[in-house]
Amino acid sequence: MRKNIKIINKLGIHARPAALLVKVANAHDCEVFFEKDGMKVSGKSVLDVMMLAAPKGAEVIVETDGEDEENCMREINNLFEKGFDED
């Protein structure tokens, strides 16, 4: 599964949102990747996700592949839609 998601929280992807994304990714039996501006990183590594340096308004491509990909994508999308409960 692939989905473009716009970052809406004020501070973008910093340590806390990255940790939440990785927690969700690691809870599911599937591969997870995030991509921004041609840089594709593992969604199961906090450092990799933070390397995207994705600010508010940026678009990130989320990719899930595996047995539990639909549930994982839904939970990741919910985190982005809720602005990681920061605003």
N, C-alpha and C positions, 0 to 999 in steps of 0.2 A: 504494500500500500504506500502511496505517496500523497502528500498534502502540503500545499503552501499555507503557511500560517503567519499572520502579521503580529508583531510584538506590540502589545498595548500598554504594558506596565511602564511607569515613569523611568525606571532605572535600567530597563533592558535586562539582558541576561548577565547577571553578576553571580556571585558565589551562592547565594540562597536559592534563586531559581534553578541554577545549574544543578545543585544538589537535589532539589525536588524532582527535576526531570530524570536524573540518573537513578534516583530511588524507584521511580515508576518503571523505567526501562529495565532495571535489574529484577523487578518483581515479575516479569513476564518472560515466557519461553519463546523469545524471538530476537532477531537482530534489530538494532535501532541505530539510525544514523540521522544526523542533522547536517544541513548544507546551507551555506550562505556565501554569496559571491564566488562560487566555484570551489570553496573549501568544504570538504566533506569530512566529518569527524564521527567517532563512535559516540553513541548516546549513552554508553555505559561507563563513561569516564568523565568525572567532574572537570578535570584539567582540559580535556579535549573540548567539552562543551563551552567552557569559559574562553577558549582560544578563538571562538567565533567572533568575540567582541561585538555582539549584536545589540545595538541600542534600540530605544523606542522607535517604532515606525518601520524598522527593518523587516524584511520577509525572510523566513527560514523555511526550507523544505524539510519536512519530516518524512522519514522512510522507515517502515517496519516490514519485516519479512520473517515469517515463521508461524509456528502453530498457534500462538496467541496474539497475532499481529493486530487483529481488530480491536480487542480489548485494550491493548497497549496504546494504540493510536487514539482511541476514544479518551483514555485517561490523560494522555499528553495534551490533546486538544483542549480538554477541560481546564488544565492548568493554565494554558495560554489565554483562554477565553476569560478566566477569572482574574487575569493579571497577576497570577501567583499570590492572590490575596494581599497585595501590597498597597493598592490605591484606595 
